[in-house]
Amino acid sequence: MQVNKEPYETDYAKLEFTDGILRGTFKPGKVSIDIAHRIVEDRLKYTENRNVPILISDVGLRSIDRAARDYLSSDSGIEGLTASALLTNSAVSKHMANFFLNITVIRPKIPTKVFSDEGEAVAWLKQYIEQS
């Protein structure tokens, strides 16, 4: 599915489509509840409210406050997402992300998995691309 061909950059993230998968990369900084709301609004606008799987890179992410985490995992925060893969290149970040998913988030509302290999993440997400 092609929604937009050109990447879309905001003050907080870069969004782009590749082979039906939305890729989101955090820009350097901290994510507060206000920024989390803005990220979701920008994502929904960019995807034209279509259901898509997302590959999230935590490259620039410094921290995310609890209210922002809670919002991003809520029904409103995951609106329009069919699955989520978190890509991290740090063993510490991968451990923390898995801890968050297994302990903090009791039951993810969409399929969610942490990866250190982009190819594996993309292969896993492909099963969640909705056909139009």
Backbone as XML, in Angstrom:
<?xml version="1.0"?>
<chain id="A" units="angstrom">
  <residue number="1" name="MET">
    <atom name="N" x="0.851" y="-1.170" z="0.000"/>
    <atom name="CA" x="0.000" y="0.000" z="0.000"/>
    <atom name="C" x="0.899" y="1.237" z="0.000"/>
  </residue>
  <residue number="2" name="GLN">
    <atom name="N" x="0.659" y="2.129" z="-0.895"/>
    <atom name="CA" x="1.373" y="3.402" z="-0.908"/>
    <atom name="C" x="0.417" y="4.488" z="-0.461"/>
  </residue>
  <residue number="3" name="VAL">
    <atom name="N" x="0.725" y="5.154" z="0.630"/>
    <atom name="CA" x="-0.109" y="6.243" z="1.102"/>
    <atom name="C" x="0.511" y="7.557" z="0.659"/>
  </residue>
  <residue number="4" name="ASN">
    <atom name="N" x="1.721" y="7.802" z="1.045"/>
    <atom name="CA" x="2.480" y="8.980" z="0.618"/>
    <atom name="C" x="3.841" y="8.496" z="0.162"/>
  </residue>
  <residue number="5" name="LYS">
    <atom name="N" x="4.363" y="9.073" z="-0.891"/>
    <atom name="CA" x="5.655" y="8.631" z="-1.394"/>
    <atom name="C" x="6.813" y="9.400" z="-0.773"/>
  </residue>
  <residue number="6" name="GLU">
    <atom name="N" x="6.583" y="10.633" z="-0.400"/>
    <atom name="CA" x="7.653" y="11.460" z="0.158"/>
    <atom name="C" x="7.714" y="11.311" z="1.678"/>
  </residue>
  <residue number="7" name="PRO">
    <atom name="N" x="8.916" y="11.253" z="2.241"/>
    <atom name="CA" x="9.034" y="11.240" z="3.704"/>
    <atom name="C" x="8.432" y="12.513" z="4.296"/>
  </residue>
  <residue number="8" name="TYR">
    <atom name="N" x="8.001" y="12.407" z="5.534"/>
    <atom name="CA" x="7.374" y="13.510" z="6.243"/>
    <atom name="C" x="8.135" y="13.715" z="7.547"/>
  </residue>
  <residue number="9" name="GLU">
    <atom name="N" x="8.669" y="14.918" z="7.732"/>
    <atom name="CA" x="9.436" y="15.211" z="8.947"/>
    <atom name="C" x="8.736" y="16.240" z="9.793"/>
  </residue>
  <residue number="10" name="THR">
    <atom name="N" x="8.752" y="15.984" z="11.098"/>
    <atom name="CA" x="8.222" y="16.938" z="12.061"/>
    <atom name="C" x="9.379" y="17.322" z="12.987"/>
  </residue>
  <residue number="11" name="ASP">
    <atom name="N" x="9.073" y="18.108" z="13.987"/>
    <atom name="CA" x="10.094" y="18.459" z="14.972"/>
    <atom name="C" x="10.513" y="17.263" z="15.813"/>
  </residue>
  <residue number="12" name="TYR">
    <atom name="N" x="9.684" y="16.200" z="15.820"/>
    <atom name="CA" x="9.905" y="15.093" z="16.748"/>
    <atom name="C" x="10.227" y="13.759" z="16.086"/>
  </residue>
  <residue number="13" name="ALA">
    <atom name="N" x="9.853" y="13.605" z="14.824"/>
    <atom name="CA" x="10.038" y="12.312" z="14.167"/>
    <atom name="C" x="10.078" y="12.476" z="12.656"/>
  </residue>
  <residue number="14" name="LYS">
    <atom name="N" x="10.601" y="11.438" z="12.011"/>
    <atom name="CA" x="10.570" y="11.338" z="10.553"/>
    <atom name="C" x="9.713" y="10.122" z="10.227"/>
  </residue>
  <residue number="15" name="LEU">
    <atom name="N" x="8.775" y="10.282" z="9.291"/>
    <atom name="CA" x="7.894" y="9.209" z="8.871"/>
    <atom name="C" x="8.063" y="8.973" z="7.384"/>
  </residue>
  <residue number="16" name="GLU">
    <atom name="N" x="8.055" y="7.701" z="6.994"/>
    <atom name="CA" x="8.104" y="7.372" z="5.571"/>
    <atom name="C" x="7.574" y="5.963" z="5.348"/>
  </residue>
  <residue number="17" name="PHE">
    <atom name="N" x="7.056" y="5.731" z="4.120"/>
    <atom name="CA" x="6.556" y="4.418" z="3.747"/>
    <atom name="C" x="7.584" y="3.701" z="2.893"/>
  </residue>
  <residue number="18" name="THR">
    <atom name="N" x="7.753" y="2.410" z="3.172"/>
    <atom name="CA" x="8.563" y="1.541" z="2.340"/>
    <atom name="C" x="7.858" y="0.195" z="2.280"/>
  </residue>
  <residue number="19" name="ASP">
    <atom name="N" x="7.449" y="-0.216" z="1.102"/>
    <atom name="CA" x="6.809" y="-1.519" z="0.902"/>
    <atom name="C" x="5.632" y="-1.767" z="1.838"/>
  </residue>
  <residue number="20" name="GLY">
    <atom name="N" x="4.789" y="-0.749" z="2.029"/>
    <atom name="CA" x="3.587" y="-0.902" z="2.835"/>
    <atom name="C" x="3.790" y="-0.806" z="4.334"/>
  </residue>
  <residue number="21" name="ILE">
    <atom name="N" x="5.017" y="-0.541" z="4.748"/>
    <atom name="CA" x="5.325" y="-0.419" z="6.175"/>
    <atom name="C" x="5.683" y="1.025" z="6.475"/>
  </residue>
  <residue number="22" name="LEU">
    <atom name="N" x="5.042" y="1.574" z="7.499"/>
    <atom name="CA" x="5.374" y="2.915" z="7.950"/>
    <atom name="C" x="6.619" y="2.825" z="8.816"/>
  </residue>
  <residue number="23" name="ARG">
    <atom name="N" x="7.587" y="3.665" z="8.526"/>
    <atom name="CA" x="8.815" y="3.717" z="9.328"/>
    <atom name="C" x="8.840" y="5.047" z="10.056"/>
  </residue>
  <residue number="24" name="GLY">
    <atom name="N" x="9.023" y="4.969" z="11.357"/>
    <atom name="CA" x="9.097" y="6.165" z="12.177"/>
    <atom name="C" x="10.417" y="6.196" z="12.926"/>
  </residue>
  <residue number="25" name="THR">
    <atom name="N" x="11.105" y="7.314" z="12.838"/>
    <atom name="CA" x="12.373" y="7.481" z="13.547"/>
    <atom name="C" x="12.260" y="8.690" z="14.451"/>
  </residue>
  <residue number="26" name="PHE">
    <atom name="N" x="12.490" y="8.475" z="15.742"/>
    <atom name="CA" x="12.466" y="9.583" z="16.691"/>
    <atom name="C" x="13.655" y="10.493" z="16.457"/>
  </residue>
  <residue number="27" name="LYS">
    <atom name="N" x="13.431" y="11.782" z="16.537"/>
    <atom name="CA" x="14.532" y="12.740" z="16.497"/>
    <atom name="C" x="15.083" y="12.870" z="17.914"/>
  </residue>
  <residue number="28" name="PRO">
    <atom name="N" x="16.332" y="13.313" z="18.054"/>
    <atom name="CA" x="16.930" y="13.405" z="19.390"/>
    <atom name="C" x="16.085" y="14.241" z="20.347"/>
  </residue>
  <residue number="29" name="GLY">
    <atom name="N" x="15.907" y="13.723" z="21.535"/>
    <atom name="CA" x="15.177" y="14.452" z="22.560"/>
    <atom name="C" x="14.343" y="13.556" z="23.435"/>
  </residue>
  <residue number="30" name="LYS">
    <atom name="N" x="13.559" y="14.199" z="24.278"/>
    <atom name="CA" x="12.672" y="13.517" z="25.213"/>
    <atom name="C" x="11.245" y="13.619" z="24.704"/>
  </residue>
  <residue number="31" name="VAL">
    <atom name="N" x="10.438" y="12.613" z="24.994"/>
    <atom name="CA" x="9.043" y="12.613" z="24.583"/>
    <atom name="C" x="8.169" y="12.814" z="25.821"/>
  </residue>
  <residue number="32" name="SER">
    <atom name="N" x="7.429" y="13.911" z="25.810"/>
    <atom name="CA" x="6.465" y="14.222" z="26.868"/>
    <atom name="C" x="5.077" y="13.840" z="26.367"/>
  </residue>
  <residue number="33" name="ILE">
    <atom name="N" x="4.076" y="13.968" z="27.221"/>
    <atom name="CA" x="2.704" y="13.661" z="26.810"/>
    <atom name="C" x="2.255" y="14.571" z="25.659"/>
  </residue>
  <residue number="34" name="ASP">
    <atom name="N" x="2.618" y="15.841" z="25.702"/>
    <atom name="CA" x="2.233" y="16.755" z="24.620"/>
    <atom name="C" x="2.879" y="16.346" z="23.294"/>
  </residue>
  <residue number="35" name="ILE">
    <atom name="N" x="4.139" y="15.971" z="23.346"/>
    <atom name="CA" x="4.837" y="15.531" z="22.134"/>
    <atom name="C" x="4.240" y="14.223" z="21.630"/>
  </residue>
  <residue number="36" name="ALA">
    <atom name="N" x="3.885" y="13.304" z="22.538"/>
    <atom name="CA" x="3.274" y="12.037" z="22.137"/>
    <atom name="C" x="1.965" y="12.277" z="21.383"/>
  </residue>
  <residue number="37" name="HIS">
    <atom name="N" x="1.140" y="13.204" z="21.884"/>
    <atom name="CA" x="-0.107" y="13.542" z="21.182"/>
    <atom name="C" x="0.194" y="14.079" z="19.780"/>
  </residue>
  <residue number="38" name="ARG">
    <atom name="N" x="1.182" y="14.918" z="19.686"/>
    <atom name="CA" x="1.545" y="15.505" z="18.386"/>
    <atom name="C" x="2.053" y="14.433" z="17.415"/>
  </residue>
  <residue number="39" name="ILE">
    <atom name="N" x="2.870" y="13.513" z="17.920"/>
    <atom name="CA" x="3.396" y="12.427" z="17.082"/>
    <atom name="C" x="2.251" y="11.597" z="16.505"/>
  </residue>
  <residue number="40" name="VAL">
    <atom name="N" x="1.270" y="11.254" z="17.335"/>
    <atom name="CA" x="0.131" y="10.456" z="16.862"/>
    <atom name="C" x="-0.696" y="11.252" z="15.854"/>
  </residue>
  <residue number="41" name="GLU">
    <atom name="N" x="-0.955" y="12.516" z="16.133"/>
    <atom name="CA" x="-1.705" y="13.353" z="15.186"/>
    <atom name="C" x="-0.983" y="13.430" z="13.841"/>
  </residue>
  <residue number="42" name="ASP">
    <atom name="N" x="0.324" y="13.644" z="13.870"/>
    <atom name="CA" x="1.108" y="13.722" z="12.634"/>
    <atom name="C" x="1.082" y="12.393" z="11.891"/>
  </residue>
  <residue number="43" name="ARG">
    <atom name="N" x="1.182" y="11.276" z="12.628"/>
    <atom name="CA" x="1.159" y="9.950" z="12.003"/>
    <atom name="C" x="-0.170" y="9.710" z="11.314"/>
  </residue>
  <residue number="44" name="LEU">
    <atom name="N" x="-1.270" y="10.009" z="11.981"/>
    <atom name="CA" x="-2.592" y="9.788" z="11.392"/>
    <atom name="C" x="-2.802" y="10.658" z="10.153"/>
  </residue>
  <residue number="45" name="LYS">
    <atom name="N" x="-2.317" y="11.871" z="10.206"/>
    <atom name="CA" x="-2.420" y="12.759" z="9.043"/>
    <atom name="C" x="-1.597" y="12.205" z="7.877"/>
  </residue>
  <residue number="46" name="TYR">
    <atom name="N" x="-0.375" y="11.792" z="8.156"/>
    <atom name="CA" x="0.513" y="11.270" z="7.115"/>
    <atom name="C" x="-0.037" y="9.994" z="6.479"/>
  </residue>
  <residue number="47" name="THR">
    <atom name="N" x="-0.616" y="9.111" z="7.283"/>
    <atom name="CA" x="-1.139" y="7.844" z="6.758"/>
    <atom name="C" x="-2.559" y="7.968" z="6.229"/>
  </residue>
  <residue number="48" name="GLU">
    <atom name="N" x="-3.123" y="9.173" z="6.322"/>
    <atom name="CA" x="-4.492" y="9.410" z="5.879"/>
    <atom name="C" x="-5.460" y="8.468" z="6.576"/>
  </residue>
  <residue number="49" name="ASN">
    <atom name="N" x="-5.191" y="8.227" z="7.862"/>
    <atom name="CA" x="-6.020" y="7.384" z="8.730"/>
    <atom name="C" x="-6.167" y="5.939" z="8.250"/>
  </residue>
  <residue number="50" name="ARG">
    <atom name="N" x="-5.230" y="5.467" z="7.462"/>
    <atom name="CA" x="-5.261" y="4.069" z="7.022"/>
    <atom name="C" x="-4.567" y="3.196" z="8.062"/>
  </residue>
  <residue number="51" name="ASN">
    <atom name="N" x="-4.944" y="1.929" z="8.105"/>
    <atom name="CA" x="-4.339" y="0.974" z="9.023"/>
    <atom name="C" x="-3.033" y="0.450" z="8.446"/>
  </residue>
  <residue number="52" name="VAL">
    <atom name="N" x="-1.950" y="0.596" z="9.205"/>
    <atom name="CA" x="-0.624" y="0.223" z="8.734"/>
    <atom name="C" x="0.203" y="-0.373" z="9.872"/>
  </residue>
  <residue number="53" name="PRO">
    <atom name="N" x="1.162" y="-1.244" z="9.533"/>
    <atom name="CA" x="2.137" y="-1.668" z="10.534"/>
    <atom name="C" x="3.244" y="-0.607" z="10.611"/>
  </residue>
  <residue number="54" name="ILE">
    <atom name="N" x="3.889" y="-0.497" z="11.766"/>
    <atom name="CA" x="4.926" y="0.519" z="11.936"/>
    <atom name="C" x="6.215" y="-0.096" z="12.461"/>
  </residue>
  <residue number="55" name="LEU">
    <atom name="N" x="7.314" y="0.367" z="11.897"/>
    <atom name="CA" x="8.656" y="0.034" z="12.371"/>
    <atom name="C" x="9.207" y="1.300" z="13.013"/>
  </residue>
  <residue number="56" name="ILE">
    <atom name="N" x="9.446" y="1.244" z="14.310"/>
    <atom name="CA" x="9.894" y="2.413" z="15.055"/>
    <atom name="C" x="11.367" y="2.254" z="15.402"/>
  </residue>
  <residue number="57" name="SER">
    <atom name="N" x="12.161" y="3.233" z="15.008"/>
    <atom name="CA" x="13.575" y="3.254" z="15.359"/>
    <atom name="C" x="13.763" y="4.209" z="16.529"/>
  </residue>
  <residue number="58" name="ASP">
    <atom name="N" x="14.446" y="3.734" z="17.552"/>
    <atom name="CA" x="14.648" y="4.563" z="18.746"/>
    <atom name="C" x="15.973" y="5.322" z="18.708"/>
  </residue>
  <residue number="59" name="VAL">
    <atom name="N" x="16.554" y="5.463" z="17.531"/>
    <atom name="CA" x="17.878" y="6.063" z="17.381"/>
    <atom name="C" x="18.039" y="7.382" z="18.138"/>
  </residue>
  <residue number="60" name="GLY">
    <atom name="N" x="17.104" y="8.305" z="17.997"/>
    <atom name="CA" x="17.258" y="9.608" z="18.633"/>
    <atom name="C" x="16.588" y="9.736" z="19.988"/>
  </residue>
  <residue number="61" name="LEU">
    <atom name="N" x="15.832" y="8.733" z="20.377"/>
    <atom name="CA" x="15.060" y="8.819" z="21.616"/>
    <atom name="C" x="15.969" y="8.843" z="22.838"/>
  </residue>
  <residue number="62" name="ARG">
    <atom name="N" x="15.802" y="9.880" z="23.656"/>
    <atom name="CA" x="16.589" y="9.992" z="24.894"/>
    <atom name="C" x="15.806" y="9.444" z="26.077"/>
  </residue>
  <residue number="63" name="SER">
    <atom name="N" x="14.519" y="9.815" z="26.150"/>
    <atom name="CA" x="13.649" y="9.304" z="27.206"/>
    <atom name="C" x="12.203" y="9.575" z="26.819"/>
  </residue>
  <residue number="64" name="ILE">
    <atom name="N" x="11.324" y="8.869" z="27.500"/>
    <atom name="CA" x="9.896" y="9.039" z="27.273"/>
    <atom name="C" x="9.225" y="8.960" z="28.635"/>
  </residue>
  <residue number="65" name="ASP">
    <atom name="N" x="8.452" y="9.977" z="28.965"/>
    <atom name="CA" x="7.865" y="9.982" z="30.311"/>
    <atom name="C" x="6.685" y="9.011" z="30.390"/>
  </residue>
  <residue number="66" name="ARG">
    <atom name="N" x="6.320" y="8.660" z="31.610"/>
    <atom name="CA" x="5.291" y="7.638" z="31.830"/>
    <atom name="C" x="3.961" y="8.003" z="31.181"/>
  </residue>
  <residue number="67" name="ALA">
    <atom name="N" x="3.541" y="9.252" z="31.299"/>
    <atom name="CA" x="2.265" y="9.667" z="30.696"/>
    <atom name="C" x="2.311" y="9.476" z="29.180"/>
  </residue>
  <residue number="68" name="ALA">
    <atom name="N" x="3.440" y="9.780" z="28.557"/>
    <atom name="CA" x="3.592" y="9.596" z="27.108"/>
    <atom name="C" x="3.555" y="8.114" z="26.755"/>
  </residue>
  <residue number="69" name="ARG">
    <atom name="N" x="4.243" y="7.271" z="27.525"/>
    <atom name="CA" x="4.221" y="5.815" z="27.288"/>
    <atom name="C" x="2.794" y="5.285" z="27.401"/>
  </residue>
  <residue number="70" name="ASP">
    <atom name="N" x="2.096" y="5.726" z="28.456"/>
    <atom name="CA" x="0.721" y="5.264" z="28.649"/>
    <atom name="C" x="-0.162" y="5.676" z="27.475"/>
  </residue>
  <residue number="71" name="TYR">
    <atom name="N" x="-0.010" y="6.910" z="27.014"/>
    <atom name="CA" x="-0.812" y="7.386" z="25.890"/>
    <atom name="C" x="-0.481" y="6.618" z="24.614"/>
  </residue>
  <residue number="72" name="LEU">
    <atom name="N" x="0.795" y="6.436" z="24.332"/>
    <atom name="CA" x="1.200" y="5.766" z="23.093"/>
    <atom name="C" x="0.763" y="4.306" z="23.042"/>
  </residue>
  <residue number="73" name="SER">
    <atom name="N" x="0.503" y="3.695" z="24.201"/>
    <atom name="CA" x="0.028" y="2.310" z="24.207"/>
    <atom name="C" x="-1.494" y="2.229" z="24.412"/>
  </residue>
  <residue number="74" name="SER">
    <atom name="N" x="-2.171" y="3.374" z="24.473"/>
    <atom name="CA" x="-3.634" y="3.406" z="24.643"/>
    <atom name="C" x="-4.325" y="3.202" z="23.297"/>
  </residue>
  <residue number="75" name="ASP">
    <atom name="N" x="-5.651" y="3.036" z="23.351"/>
    <atom name="CA" x="-6.433" y="2.904" z="22.113"/>
    <atom name="C" x="-6.218" y="4.102" z="21.191"/>
  </residue>
  <residue number="76" name="SER">
    <atom name="N" x="-6.178" y="5.301" z="21.756"/>
    <atom name="CA" x="-5.957" y="6.510" z="20.952"/>
    <atom name="C" x="-4.550" y="6.537" z="20.360"/>
  </residue>
  <residue number="77" name="GLY">
    <atom name="N" x="-3.575" y="6.107" z="21.135"/>
    <atom name="CA" x="-2.186" y="6.141" z="20.696"/>
    <atom name="C" x="-1.860" y="5.145" z="19.601"/>
  </residue>
  <residue number="78" name="ILE">
    <atom name="N" x="-2.585" y="4.021" z="19.571"/>
    <atom name="CA" x="-2.315" y="2.998" z="18.553"/>
    <atom name="C" x="-3.319" y="3.038" z="17.402"/>
  </residue>
  <residue number="79" name="GLU">
    <atom name="N" x="-4.197" y="4.042" z="17.411"/>
    <atom name="CA" x="-5.181" y="4.159" z="16.340"/>
    <atom name="C" x="-4.491" y="4.094" z="14.977"/>
  </residue>
  <residue number="80" name="GLY">
    <atom name="N" x="-5.021" y="3.245" z="14.103"/>
    <atom name="CA" x="-4.477" y="3.135" z="12.753"/>
    <atom name="C" x="-3.287" y="2.212" z="12.611"/>
  </residue>
  <residue number="81" name="LEU">
    <atom name="N" x="-2.852" y="1.572" z="13.690"/>
    <atom name="CA" x="-1.703" y="0.664" z="13.615"/>
    <atom name="C" x="-2.171" y="-0.783" z="13.677"/>
  </residue>
  <residue number="82" name="THR">
    <atom name="N" x="-1.617" y="-1.628" z="12.807"/>
    <atom name="CA" x="-1.954" y="-3.050" z="12.808"/>
    <atom name="C" x="-0.932" y="-3.866" z="13.586"/>
  </residue>
  <residue number="83" name="ALA">
    <atom name="N" x="0.300" y="-3.359" z="13.699"/>
    <atom name="CA" x="1.377" y="-4.023" z="14.446"/>
    <atom name="C" x="2.499" y="-3.010" z="14.628"/>
  </residue>
  <residue number="84" name="SER">
    <atom name="N" x="3.353" y="-3.287" z="15.613"/>
    <atom name="CA" x="4.457" y="-2.374" z="15.901"/>
    <atom name="C" x="5.731" y="-3.162" z="16.181"/>
  </residue>
  <residue number="85" name="ALA">
    <atom name="N" x="6.797" y="-2.799" z="15.487"/>
    <atom name="CA" x="8.113" y="-3.381" z="15.739"/>
    <atom name="C" x="9.039" y="-2.256" z="16.168"/>
  </residue>
  <residue number="86" name="LEU">
    <atom name="N" x="9.728" y="-2.467" z="17.285"/>
    <atom name="CA" x="10.685" y="-1.487" z="17.780"/>
    <atom name="C" x="12.080" y="-1.963" z="17.405"/>
  </residue>
  <residue number="87" name="LEU">
    <atom name="N" x="12.793" y="-1.142" z="16.658"/>
    <atom name="CA" x="14.139" y="-1.469" z="16.217"/>
    <atom name="C" x="15.139" y="-0.698" z="17.065"/>
  </residue>
  <residue number="88" name="THR">
    <atom name="N" x="16.032" y="-1.420" z="17.718"/>
    <atom name="CA" x="17.047" y="-0.779" z="18.542"/>
    <atom name="C" x="18.392" y="-1.424" z="18.267"/>
  </residue>
  <residue number="89" name="ASN">
    <atom name="N" x="19.436" y="-0.613" z="18.283"/>
    <atom name="CA" x="20.770" y="-1.146" z="18.018"/>
    <atom name="C" x="21.586" y="-1.275" z="19.295"/>
  </residue>
  <residue number="90" name="SER">
    <atom name="N" x="20.958" y="-1.048" z="20.427"/>
    <atom name="CA" x="21.640" y="-1.115" z="21.707"/>
    <atom name="C" x="21.091" y="-2.274" z="22.525"/>
  </residue>
  <residue number="91" name="ALA">
    <atom name="N" x="21.971" y="-3.094" z="23.081"/>
    <atom name="CA" x="21.538" y="-4.207" z="23.925"/>
    <atom name="C" x="20.781" y="-3.694" z="25.145"/>
  </residue>
  <residue number="92" name="VAL">
    <atom name="N" x="21.225" y="-2.580" z="25.703"/>
    <atom name="CA" x="20.549" y="-1.999" z="26.870"/>
    <atom name="C" x="19.147" y="-1.532" z="26.481"/>
  </residue>
  <residue number="93" name="SER">
    <atom name="N" x="19.031" y="-0.837" z="25.343"/>
    <atom name="CA" x="17.720" y="-0.375" z="24.892"/>
    <atom name="C" x="16.796" y="-1.549" z="24.588"/>
  </residue>
  <residue number="94" name="LYS">
    <atom name="N" x="17.334" y="-2.603" z="23.989"/>
    <atom name="CA" x="16.521" y="-3.779" z="23.684"/>
    <atom name="C" x="16.015" y="-4.409" z="24.983"/>
  </residue>
  <residue number="95" name="HIS">
    <atom name="N" x="16.891" y="-4.516" z="25.961"/>
    <atom name="CA" x="16.495" y="-5.074" z="27.258"/>
    <atom name="C" x="15.410" y="-4.217" z="27.898"/>
  </residue>
  <residue number="96" name="MET">
    <atom name="N" x="15.579" y="-2.903" z="27.885"/>
    <atom name="CA" x="14.599" y="-1.997" z="28.482"/>
    <atom name="C" x="13.263" y="-2.050" z="27.732"/>
  </residue>
  <residue number="97" name="ALA">
    <atom name="N" x="13.305" y="-2.132" z="26.411"/>
    <atom name="CA" x="12.075" y="-2.208" z="25.624"/>
    <atom name="C" x="11.327" y="-3.511" z="25.924"/>
  </residue>
  <residue number="98" name="ASN">
    <atom name="N" x="12.046" y="-4.620" z="25.989"/>
    <atom name="CA" x="11.405" y="-5.892" z="26.320"/>
    <atom name="C" x="10.830" y="-5.856" z="27.733"/>
  </residue>
  <residue number="99" name="PHE">
    <atom name="N" x="11.558" y="-5.244" z="28.663"/>
    <atom name="CA" x="11.067" y="-5.096" z="30.025"/>
    <atom name="C" x="9.767" y="-4.302" z="30.017"/>
  </residue>
  <residue number="100" name="PHE">
    <atom name="N" x="9.765" y="-3.192" z="29.288"/>
    <atom name="CA" x="8.569" y="-2.354" z="29.189"/>
    <atom name="C" x="7.389" y="-3.149" z="28.640"/>
  </residue>
  <residue number="101" name="LEU">
    <atom name="N" x="7.631" y="-3.899" z="27.576"/>
    <atom name="CA" x="6.547" y="-4.656" z="26.952"/>
    <atom name="C" x="6.050" y="-5.789" z="27.842"/>
  </residue>
  <residue number="102" name="ASN">
    <atom name="N" x="6.973" y="-6.461" z="28.518"/>
    <atom name="CA" x="6.596" y="-7.626" z="29.315"/>
    <atom name="C" x="6.080" y="-7.287" z="30.711"/>
  </residue>
  <residue number="103" name="ILE">
    <atom name="N" x="6.529" y="-6.190" z="31.273"/>
    <atom name="CA" x="6.163" y="-5.858" z="32.638"/>
    <atom name="C" x="5.181" y="-4.694" z="32.690"/>
  </residue>
  <residue number="104" name="THR">
    <atom name="N" x="5.520" y="-3.584" z="32.048"/>
    <atom name="CA" x="4.704" y="-2.375" z="32.142"/>
    <atom name="C" x="3.408" y="-2.497" z="31.360"/>
  </residue>
  <residue number="105" name="VAL">
    <atom name="N" x="3.487" y="-2.993" z="30.158"/>
    <atom name="CA" x="2.296" y="-3.148" z="29.317"/>
    <atom name="C" x="1.792" y="-4.572" z="29.526"/>
  </residue>
  <residue number="106" name="ILE">
    <atom name="N" x="0.670" y="-4.694" z="30.211"/>
    <atom name="CA" x="0.152" y="-6.014" z="30.555"/>
    <atom name="C" x="-0.181" y="-6.818" z="29.297"/>
  </residue>
  <residue number="107" name="ARG">
    <atom name="N" x="-0.978" y="-6.247" z="28.431"/>
    <atom name="CA" x="-1.361" y="-6.921" z="27.194"/>
    <atom name="C" x="-1.334" y="-5.906" z="26.058"/>
  </residue>
  <residue number="108" name="PRO">
    <atom name="N" x="-0.317" y="-5.957" z="25.219"/>
    <atom name="CA" x="-0.320" y="-5.024" z="24.089"/>
    <atom name="C" x="-1.596" y="-5.207" z="23.263"/>
  </residue>
  <residue number="109" name="LYS">
    <atom name="N" x="-2.145" y="-4.102" z="22.799"/>
    <atom name="CA" x="-3.409" y="-4.137" z="22.068"/>
    <atom name="C" x="-3.223" y="-4.489" z="20.597"/>
  </residue>
  <residue number="110" name="ILE">
    <atom name="N" x="-1.995" y="-4.402" z="20.126"/>
    <atom name="CA" x="-1.649" y="-4.826" z="18.777"/>
    <atom name="C" x="-0.387" y="-5.685" z="18.899"/>
  </residue>
  <residue number="111" name="PRO">
    <atom name="N" x="-0.114" y="-6.548" z="17.913"/>
    <atom name="CA" x="1.124" y="-7.318" z="17.972"/>
    <atom name="C" x="2.320" y="-6.368" z="18.047"/>
  </residue>
  <residue number="112" name="THR">
    <atom name="N" x="3.214" y="-6.614" z="19.011"/>
    <atom name="CA" x="4.353" y="-5.737" z="19.253"/>
    <atom name="C" x="5.568" y="-6.585" z="19.576"/>
  </residue>
  <residue number="113" name="LYS">
    <atom name="N" x="6.706" y="-6.232" z="18.966"/>
    <atom name="CA" x="7.918" y="-7.019" z="19.170"/>
    <atom name="C" x="9.138" y="-6.112" z="19.040"/>
  </residue>
  <residue number="114" name="VAL">
    <atom name="N" x="10.209" y="-6.466" z="19.747"/>
    <atom name="CA" x="11.459" y="-5.704" z="19.716"/>
    <atom name="C" x="12.483" y="-6.461" z="18.879"/>
  </residue>
  <residue number="115" name="PHE">
    <atom name="N" x="13.195" y="-5.726" z="18.013"/>
    <atom name="CA" x="14.190" y="-6.324" z="17.128"/>
    <atom name="C" x="15.496" y="-5.537" z="17.169"/>
  </residue>
  <residue number="116" name="SER">
    <atom name="N" x="16.594" y="-6.231" z="16.895"/>
    <atom name="CA" x="17.864" y="-5.547" z="16.693"/>
    <atom name="C" x="18.286" y="-5.661" z="15.227"/>
  </residue>
  <residue number="117" name="ASP">
    <atom name="N" x="17.565" y="-6.456" z="14.439"/>
    <atom name="CA" x="17.851" y="-6.639" z="13.018"/>
    <atom name="C" x="16.683" y="-6.101" z="12.196"/>
  </residue>
  <residue number="118" name="GLU">
    <atom name="N" x="16.948" y="-5.103" z="11.364"/>
    <atom name="CA" x="15.890" y="-4.464" z="10.578"/>
    <atom name="C" x="15.212" y="-5.433" z="9.619"/>
  </residue>
  <residue number="119" name="GLY">
    <atom name="N" x="15.979" y="-6.301" z="8.986"/>
    <atom name="CA" x="15.402" y="-7.269" z="8.050"/>
    <atom name="C" x="14.403" y="-8.195" z="8.721"/>
  </residue>
  <residue number="120" name="GLU">
    <atom name="N" x="14.729" y="-8.653" z="9.916"/>
    <atom name="CA" x="13.814" y="-9.508" z="10.670"/>
    <atom name="C" x="12.550" y="-8.746" z="11.052"/>
  </residue>
  <residue number="121" name="ALA">
    <atom name="N" x="12.708" y="-7.495" z="11.445"/>
    <atom name="CA" x="11.558" y="-6.669" z="11.819"/>
    <atom name="C" x="10.626" y="-6.481" z="10.626"/>
  </residue>
  <residue number="122" name="VAL">
    <atom name="N" x="11.186" y="-6.158" z="9.469"/>
    <atom name="CA" x="10.386" y="-5.942" z="8.259"/>
    <atom name="C" x="9.670" y="-7.229" z="7.863"/>
  </residue>
  <residue number="123" name="ALA">
    <atom name="N" x="10.381" y="-8.360" z="7.894"/>
    <atom name="CA" x="9.764" y="-9.641" z="7.541"/>
    <atom name="C" x="8.589" y="-9.951" z="8.464"/>
  </residue>
  <residue number="124" name="TRP">
    <atom name="N" x="8.746" y="-9.681" z="9.751"/>
    <atom name="CA" x="7.662" y="-9.917" z="10.718"/>
    <atom name="C" x="6.480" y="-8.987" z="10.453"/>
  </residue>
  <residue number="125" name="LEU">
    <atom name="N" x="6.745" y="-7.712" z="10.163"/>
    <atom name="CA" x="5.676" y="-6.730" z="9.942"/>
    <atom name="C" x="4.884" y="-6.988" z="8.667"/>
  </residue>
  <residue number="126" name="LYS">
    <atom name="N" x="5.500" y="-7.598" z="7.664"/>
    <atom name="CA" x="4.817" y="-7.801" z="6.377"/>
    <atom name="C" x="3.510" y="-8.573" z="6.512"/>
  </residue>
  <residue number="127" name="GLN">
    <atom name="N" x="3.422" y="-9.434" z="7.510"/>
    <atom name="CA" x="2.175" y="-10.199" z="7.689"/>
    <atom name="C" x="1.017" y="-9.311" z="8.165"/>
  </residue>
  <residue number="128" name="TYR">
    <atom name="N" x="1.324" y="-8.090" z="8.604"/>
    <atom name="CA" x="0.293" y="-7.191" z="9.128"/>
    <atom name="C" x="-0.078" y="-6.065" z="8.166"/>
  </residue>
  <residue number="129" name="ILE">
    <atom name="N" x="0.383" y="-6.155" z="6.918"/>
    <atom name="CA" x="-0.002" y="-5.171" z="5.911"/>
    <atom name="C" x="-1.398" y="-5.524" z="5.426"/>
  </residue>
  <residue number="130" name="GLU">
    <atom name="N" x="-2.318" y="-4.570" z="5.575"/>
    <atom name="CA" x="-3.688" y="-4.806" z="5.114"/>
    <atom name="C" x="-3.776" y="-4.531" z="3.627"/>
  </residue>
  <residue number="131" name="GLN">
    <atom name="N" x="-4.445" y="-5.412" z="2.922"/>
    <atom name="CA" x="-4.619" y="-5.242" z="1.479"/>
    <atom name="C" x="-5.831" y="-4.368" z="1.208"/>
  </residue>
  <residue number="132" name="SER">
    <atom name="N" x="-5.664" y="-3.393" z="0.314"/>
    <atom name="CA" x="-6.781" y="-2.481" z="-0.025"/>
    <atom name="C" x="-7.552" y="-3.017" z="-1.199"/>
  </residue>
</chain>
